[in-house]
């Protein structure tokens, strides 16, 4: 074993453990520590074999080099310094700490009062100090060999206008998949199974967005109720994959997954949580950042630094205005992009990342750092454009190059198909990428990430089956989760055998899928919505690691799956549904047709009075592929057809007169949510005819010119 005599000063960069084939350099930032001890553990992680103080400090980075150790070595830190919570310092060397730059963790956190830096139950609360050793309850960091044979890995680099996102959970996607071996279920290896990838390919999605894969912990209040932090939004280590997701136990499993996805032409996007950590508020545990340098890592109340500024709703907020914290986030992003080859990131509560001392700033340090970074420049960047702090809702306010989750789109689509009054103007904005929100600073129509359901809230089948949330399984007396879901049950709350209700529910699902996938912008599907999965009315299933959240592949609605495949193919094959620029009707064909126009059921251009009709629920959208020079990613301007999309949210049928389109000799029905099994192009409508538009339905018609359909 390495002794103190063989410990060398090493280097302050890079941060974290660095194996050079002969030994390991360790480097840890702490501006306020007085001593940093490196603790080495045996292969079981149960016995500390040696403790050595890092011998040098350079620019607040403590560092040392140990020869004769290498991959497989388990370790952690103990950091000495002032215990002065009122001043923001919470050092406690009795607590073993996770290296923020650890690439691999071994074991799971086991809850104990010893994990807290203070005596739980003490009258002085967090002002007291707990001297019990926490090591046996902590996971251990592991040094790894990061070598990996990528071979000819080529990133798909799918252009934004062509992107179709599929939001999925590593564990939930495969736990019940019949083709995935038991040992691989719920892991990255299982996610990369050929049958799973085949599903993505047949469906037609271009990117899979994974809920957090960074190592995280299960909250104590959940564990005592036999629940789990299923979604994973309580990050412990920003460089290490969650150990439970590794069938092999080694992080190279992530690289294998990415390579398999890339071979199939599918991008990998990670949901990342750089706004807060798992350590909670002032009464939370000391696991890593709090014990390494609390005053640097976290935003503290200026007038009482004992307490945390909580803009995230979970007790603490990372301080990205601190250069070393910003460095950690940037290093983490580059690691996943450069070493793991992932293609993009979705940032949880992204407003927090742009908060400077005076509030949110889209020109702030984090966004500037991302903008100029040569590695991250190729990545897709997606913001969840809000947090829980003052002024936290920032939809439409992010820098150019970023796309944004659009919850306003979700609510509009749900409310329109529910039959709410006065929704046509909002629907029109949703269908065209919401230019009034996003057309600024050179931003494009793909900026809006359009969805009708995501992990947070009802699954799409539940949007049409439940009027109220049913979160009793969460153990909070159904108080958690949003109460306004813009949903309807159409006569029965939850499951029913009524064929009429079931038929209407399925049609409404098809309506919302069609709206999402044929809107301008970037469509996103929630895993399982393509075949009708349910969460039994739970709209906050963050703690349910069971059949409530696992996809039931055996119960999949194959008709709905086939419809969704056709729908995605229709979008993919026709550029008119995914223009790279916003549409305003300013570009014309030689015969005077604008690129976009709106029609009333009378077959005439929609008037201002008709837009303001509170009871109107039917609209026709004409998209003309020949109008305007819209270059595709290859720099070509491929011609496309003319399409009429008719949306009818009325509860009854109505007549819709075909608009007068120069040169159009008739219309071919390409898609009908009322009769989803009808073959494309079989039904025709005369150029001057009237279409009997079904109740609560979408029809997509293509203009026929001569023999061309």
N, C-alpha and C positions, 0 to 999 in steps of 0.2 A: 504493500500500500504506500501511496506517496506520503512522505513526511514533511514536516515544516521545513526541513533543510533543503528539500528539493523544490519547494514552491518558488516560482519565478514571478516577476511583476507582470508579465504579459502585456496586453494591449487594451486600450479603452474602446476599440472598435474592431469588428462589429459588436453590438450589444448581444447578449445572450451567450449560449455555448457555441464554440467553434472548434471542431475537431480537424486537425491538420495531418492526421496519419501517425503522429508521434505522441500527441497529448491533446488536451482541451484547454482553450482559453475561455475564461469566464469574465463577463463584463455586465455590471448592473448599475443603472443610474439611481442615485439618491442624493439630492442636494442637501438634505438636513440630517443625514445619518452621521453618527460618530464612529461606527465600526460595522463592517459587514462580514458575516461568517458564512462560509460555504460548508454545507453539511452533506456528506456522502453516505449512501445507504447500501446495504447488501441487496442482492437480486430480488429478495422477497419484498423489499421496501419497509420491512418491519424493524430493522435494527440499524441504528446510526453507527457507522463504522469509523468515521473520522470527521472532525470539525476543524477547519482552518480559516483564519482571517485573511480576507483578500488584502494583499500587501500594499497596493498603490491606489491612488485616487487622482484622476485627471479630468478636469472640467466636470466635476461632480459625478464621474463614472468610476466606480470601484472595480478593480480588475486584478486578475492573477492567472497564471498559467500552471497547470498540473500535468507533468509528463506521465507517461505510462498508464493513462486511462483513456478510454475511448467509447465507442458506441455501446450502449447498454447500461452505462453507468447511471445510477439513480442519484438524484440530488435535490436539495432545496436550500433556502436561505434563512438565516436569522439576522435581523437588522437591529442594531443598537442606536439609540438616540433619545431625545427628551420625550417623556410622557407628560404632555401638556395639552390636553384636549382643547382648553380655552384658546390656545394659540394655534390650534390646528395640527398638533403633532401627536401621533398615537403609536409611537415605537414600543415594541414589546418583544425582546429577544427570546422569550419563552414560546413564541408562536412560529412554527415552521411556515415559510412563505413560498408560494409558487413564483418562479421566474416569469415575468411578463413576456419574455422572448422564448420560453420553452417551446420546442417543436413537437414534443410528445409528452403525454402524461400517462402514468401507470396507476391503476386503482381508482376507486371512487371515494369521494368525501363521505365520511360517516359523522352524522351530527352528534355533537357533544357541547356542553357548556364550555369546555376547555378550548374551543375554537374562538371564543371571544377574548378580546384583549382586556376586558374588564370582568369583574365578578358579577355574574348574572344574579339578579335579585338583591344586590347591594343597595342600601339607601342612597349611596352616592352615584349609582348607575355607572355610566361610562367614565366618570371621573376616577373611579377606582382602578386597580390594576390586578389582573389575574396572572399568577405565576405558574400555572400548570402547563406542562409541555403538551403541545397539540399535535406532535408529529405523527402519532399512531392513528390519528383520525383523518390525516391529510393524504390526498394523492401525491405522488412523487414525480418530479420532472425527470426526463430521461434523455440522455445524449443519444443522438441518432446519426447514422451515416445517411446523408441525403442523396447519395448517388442513385441514379435511376436511368435505365436505358430507354429513352423516349422513342428512338427510331425516327421515322419520318412523320412526326406529329405535326399536322397542319391545322391551325385554328380555322374554323369555318368562316369567321369574319362576315357573318350574315349582315347585310346592310340593314339599318334600322327600318326602312320602309317595308322590307320583306320579313321582318321578325314577327313570330308568333310565340308568345311566352306561355310556359306551362309551370304553374307554381306547385311544388310538391314537397313532401316531407320524407326524408330518407327512410325512416322507420315505417311510417304509415303506408307507404307505397307498396312495400313488399312483404309485410308481415303475414298477409293472407294470400299471397300470389302462389297459385298452384305449381308453377314451373320452377320457382326458386327453392333450392334445397333448404332444409330447416336451419342448417348452420349459417347460411348466408342471409336469412331473412332479417330485415331491420338494419342492414349494414350497407356500407358503400359497395362492397363486393356484390351484394344482392341487387343493388340498384343498377349495377353494370351487367346484369345477366342478359344474355342475348334476347330472351323473350320480352324483357322489359323494354329494352332498346327498340325491339321490333314494334312494340306498341306505339312508341313515340314516332317512329318512322311512318307507320301506317296512318297514324292520326294526322301527321303533317306539321307538327310543331317544330320550331327551329331552335328553341332554347328552353332548357329546364332550369327554373329558378328554385334553388333548394333553401328551405328554412334553415336556420343557423346550424352550421356544422362545427363551429368553434367549440372547444371544450366548455361545458357549462355545468352548473350544479342544480340539484333539486332543492327548492326552498324547504326550509324546515317545517313550516306550517303545512306544507303539502305532504311531506313524508309521514307526519304523524297521522294523517288521514288516509294513508296508503295511496296517495296520488303522486304524480310526477310532474316535473316541469317539462312537459312533452314538447312544446314548441321550441324551447331552447334559448329563450331571450334573457338568460342570466349568465353572461359570459364570465369565465374564469381565466381563460388563456386565449389570446388572439392569434397565436401562431400554431396551436395544436388542434388537430381534429378531435372531436368528441370520442373518447375511448370506446363507448358503447356502440359506435358506428363502425368499428374496425373488426371485421371477422378474424383477420390475421393478427391484430394487435399492433400493426405497424402503419405509420402514416403514408407509406408508399401506396397503400390501397386507394388513397385519393387520386394519386397520379394515374394509376391504372384505370380508374373510373373515367377521368377526364380524357385519357387517350382513347378509350372505347367510344365515348360520346363523340369525340372529334372524328374518329373513323366513320361514324354514321352521319357526319355532317351536322351534329347537334352541339350547340354552345352550352356551357355551364355557367350559371350566374349564382352567386352566393348572397344570401340575405345576411348582412353583417350588423353587429350591434356595438358601435363605437360611442354611443351616447351615455351609457351607464355600465356598471359592472354588477356582479352578483353579491357585492359586500353590503348592500343596503344602506340604511341611514346610520346615525351615531350609535344605534343599539345593535348594529349588525356585526357579523363575524370579522375577524382579521385573517384573511386568507392570502392576500398578495399585495395589491396596490396600497391599501390602508397602512399596512405595516412597513412597506418599503419607503414611502414618502407621501403620506396623506395630504400634506399641504401643497404638494406639487401636482398630484394626479387629479384631485377633485376640486370642484367649485364649492367654496365655503362662503357662508354668510359674512359679508365684510365687517359687520358690527359685532359678530359673535362667532368666531371661527370654530367653535365647538360643533356647530351644526352645519348641515349640508344644504346647498341650494339645490332643490329638487325640481327640475324641469322635465323629468321623465316619468314621474309617478311611481318610481320604485325605490326612492330614498336617496339616490345620489346622482350626480352628473359629472362626467369626465370633463376636465378643463382643457379643451383643445387650443385655448389661447396660450397655454404654456408650451414653449418650443419643444421640450422633451416629450410631452404627451402627444403633440402633433407628430413628432418624429416617429413615435411608436406606432401610431395609426398608419402613417405613410409607409413605414417599413413593413407592417403587417400586410397592407394592400399589395405592395410590390412583391412580397413573398408569395402570396397566393396567386398573383398574376404571373410572376416570372418563374418561380420554382414549381408551382402546382399547375400552371398553364390555364387557370380559369379565365373566362372571357368577360366577366363583368360582375358588378356588385349592386345589390339593392340595399340602401342604407335605412335602417330602422330609425324612426324619429330624427330625420336628417336635419331638421331645423336646429336641433341642439348643436350639431357639428358646425353650423355657421354662426353661432352666438359669440359675439365679442363682448367686451365689458358693457357696451351700450345697447346690446340686443342683437337680433339677427342681422347679418350683413352678407348679401350674396357675393360681395367682393372681399369677404373675409379671408383670413389666413388659410383655412382648410381648402376652400375652393380655389384660391390662388395656387396652393401647392399641388392640387390635383391637376389643374389646367396646364401647368408647365412640366409635369412629370413625363418623361419620354416613355416609360413603361406603361403607365396608366392611360396614356393618350389613346391607346388602341382599345381600351376596355369600354364596355357599356356601363354607364353610370345612371342609376335609377334612385330617385329620392322618394321616401315617404315624407311628404312636405309639411309635416307638422310635428310639434311636441306638446307637452302639457304646460309649458311656461307661458308667461304673458306675451301676447303677440305671436303665439306659436304656430298659428295656421297660416302657412305661406304658400298655398297652392298657386302656381303660376309665377312665383318670384325667384326661381332658381336660375343659375347662370346658363348661358348658351352651351349646348352640348350635353346637358342633363335632360333626362326624361323624368316624369313625375307620376306616381300613383294618383289617379284621379277619382277620389271618393265621390265627388259631385256627379261624375258620370254614372257611377254605380247607383246612386240614389235616384237619379233622373230616369234611368232605364227601368228600375223596379217600379217607380211610381207611375210612369207612363203605362206600363203593361198592367198594372193594378187597376188602371182606369181613373186615376186622379184627374181632376179638372185642370185646365190651363197649362198643359204640359208641352204643347207643340213647340213653342219657341225654345224651351230647354232641350227637347229632343233634337231639334235641328242643330243646336250647338254641339250636342254630343255626337251626332252623326258626322259632323264635319271637323272634328278634332279640337273644338273649342278655341277658335282663333282669338276671341276676345280675352282669353286668359293667357294663352301661350305664344301668340305671334308678337314677340318682342325680342330685342337683342339678337336678331337673326335666327330665331328658333324655328324649327320645322314642325310639320303636322304630326310627326311621330312622337313628339314630346309627351303627348297625353297617353299614359298607359291605361287602357280602357278595360274595365272588368265589371261583371255583375255580381261576382262572389270571389272572395279570397279566404285565406286561412282564418282571418279574424272576422267572425260573423257566421251567418247561415251559409251552408252549402246551397247550391242553386236549387236542388230538389226541395230543400226546406223552405226556401223563399216562397214557394208555391204550395206549401203544405202546413205551415204554421203561421198564425197571426201574432203569437207571443213567444218569447224565448222559453226554453225548458232546460234550465241549467242545474236542476236539483242534484245531479250526480257530482257537481263541483263542491258540494258541501257548504255552500254559502246561502242557503235558503232562497236560491234563485234571485239574489240581489245583484249578482255580478253580470257583466255583459250589457250591451246596449239594449234599451227598451224599444227604440224606434227602428225597426228593421225594414220598413217600406214593403212589407210582405202581406200575403193573403192566403187563406186556406181553402177558399171556394166551397165552403159549406160544412166541412168537418175538420176539426183540429187534429192534425197528424194522420196516421195510417187510416185507410178506408178501403172497403171493397166496392164502393159505388163506381161503376164503370164510367158514368158521365163525368164525375169529379176527377177520376184518374186520367181520362182522356184530355180534359181541359188542363190539368196540371202539366201533362207531358207537352201539350201544345205551347203552354206558356214558357216552359223551359226552352223549347225550340225557338220561340220568339226572342228570348233574351240572348241565346247563343247567336242567333242570326244578327241581331242588332250589334252585339259586341264585335263579331268577326267581319262585318261589312261596314263598320264605321271607319272613317279616316283616323289614323293614330296607330298605336301599338296594342293589339289585343292580348289579353292574358286570360287563360283558363285556370281554374282551380282543379287540381288533380281529382279525378273521379266525376267531375261534373259532366264530362263527355258521355258517361253512361249512367247517370242518375244516382250517384251515391247520396246517402243521408247521414247526418249526425244526430238524428232523433230529436231535432229541434234545439240542440245545444249550440248557442251562438258564441260561446267563449270556451272552447274545448282545449284550452292551453294546458290543462292538467290531466287530460284523459289519454293515457297510453294503453288503449284497449280497442275493442270492436267499435266504439263510438267514432273513433278517428281513423282506424285502419280501413283501407279500401277493400271492399268485399268484391273481389273479381268474379266469383262464382255467380253473384246476383246481378251482374252488369246487364243493363238494358242494351242488347245488341242492336236493336233498331235505332236507338238514340245515338249509339256509337257510330253506326254507319252514316247517319244523317250528319253528325259532326264532321266526319271525315270528308264527306261531299262538300260541306260548307267551307272548310278550310281550303280544300282544293279549288273551289270557286274563287276565293280570295286570292290564293297564290297565283292562279292562272290569268288573272285579270288585274292589270296595274291600275285600272280606274278605281279600285277599292283601296288602294294604298299609295296614293300620290305622296310625293315627298314635300310638296308645297301645299299651303292652305288654299282652299277653293273659295272664290268670291264671285264667280260669274263674270269675271273681267276678260277672260280669254274666250275667243269665238272661233267657230269653224268658218270656212268660206261662205257657207250658206246661212250664217247668222246664229248658230246654236251656241249658247254659252257652255262653259265647262260644267256648270252646276246650275240647276233651277228647281223650283218647288212648285208643285201642282196640287190644286184642290180636287176633291172628287168630281167636280164638274168638268175637269179636263182643262181648266184655265190656270194661268199663273196665279199663285197664291197672293192675295191682296193683304194689305195691312189690317183691314177689318177682319179678314179670316184668320190671320195670325192671332188676333186678340180675342177671338171667339173662345170664351171660357169653356164651352162644352164640346169644342171640336176635338176629335181624337184620331182623325185619319189624315194622312199626308202622303203625297207622292214625291219622291226624290229622283230627278233625272240627272244622270252622270254621263257625260259625253267624252269618250276616250280620245276623240280626234281633236278636241279643243285644247290649244296650248301646247307648248313644247316642254314636256316633262321628261327629263332624261332619267333613264334607269341607271342602276349602279355601274353598268358597263359603258355609260356615256351615250347610249342609243335612245332613240325616241320611238319605241315600238307602238304601232297603232293599236288601239283597242276599240271595243264596240261601244254602243250606247245602251245603257241599262236604266230601267225604271224600277225603283224599289217602292213598293206601296206598304205602308204601315197602318194597320187598322186596330186600334185598341177599343173600339166600340164593342158592346156586348151583343150586337146584332149585325147581320149582313148588310151591305150597302152596295150600290152601283158606283163604279168608278169609270168615268169616260177616259179613253186613251187620249193623251195630249197630241196635238198636231206637231209632228216632228218631220221636217223636210227630208224627203228621200226614204222614209221608213215605210215599208210595204206590209208591215204587220209585226206582231210581237210573239216571241217564243217564251213560254214559262220555263224558267231555269230552276226555280225553287219555290216551294209552297209549304209553309209550316203547317197548314191545315191538312194537306195530303202529302206527307213527306216521302212516301214511297213511289210517287208518280215519277216516271223517267224524265230526265231533262230533255226539253225540246219537243216532247210529244204533243203537248197542248199548244194551240195557237189562238191568238186574239187578233181580230182585224184592226187595221191601223186606225180606223174611225169607230171602232166598236166600243161596247160597254162591258166591263169586266164585273162579274158578280163577286165582290170581295168578301171572303168569309169573315165571320166575327173573330176578333182577337187573333189576327194572323198577319204574317208578312208574305208578300209575293215578290219575287224577283223576275223581271221580264227583260229579255234582250231584243233590241230592235233588229228586224230582218231586212236586209238590203239585198234584193235579188235572191240568189240561192245561198247567200251567206247568213249564217245564224250566229 
